[in-house]
């Protein structure tokens, strides 16, 4: 499941979380559409509660995104971009629009997740609870809470090359091969997560930057349904 692995299982840097964060480019500034709830110097618990509150009040989350997937063993990086919509409970729709990934998509109706690879005309389909869909993004769909899945440390944004925000570094409470650390880059003015960086045990990194995110934009139900083109091979892992 190459696309699903590329989406959800990689991450950053060989060993040091701080090194991974410092190596990342800061996201482009966004106009602040809403007031955040972060104190000037929040504790980790305060920051987590604030971020969770923002997304608990949102029914949908939609954004353009850019993705950088770096494989340490080969020192190779693949960049892509597209658009994503999340809706509660558990629904999501990722589409890619760069030349190498055009036609790829990941769709979940909250029950089943479908991962379509256009170049191979293959679609992987399985119940979402059995998939590799991580807690790293489940707070966006109302299927999980940050504090339930991770133990957090908080770092000032200036220290992590993320001016105007903070960085929450999460260690999973239950060991998983999918990731060893997840970094959430939070904009102080809106308390929105602007970037998620997933770090696995092999030193790979998978980074998603959310560009011009919006919440509570109506999402039609058919967006979370997908029928692949004729001739597609359906695979049930």
Secondary structure, DSSP 8 states (H G I E B T S, - for coil): -HHHHHHHT----SS-HHHHHHHS---------S-----TT--HHHHHHHHHHHHHT-SEEEEEEEEEEEEGGGTEEEEEEEEEEEETTTEEEEEE-STTTTT-EEEEESSEEEEEETTTTEEEEEEGGGS---HHHHTTTTS--HHHHEEEEEEEGGGGT-TTEEEEEEEESS--TT-SEEEEEEETTT--EEEEEEE-TTS-EEEEEEEEEEES----GGGG-----TT-EEE--
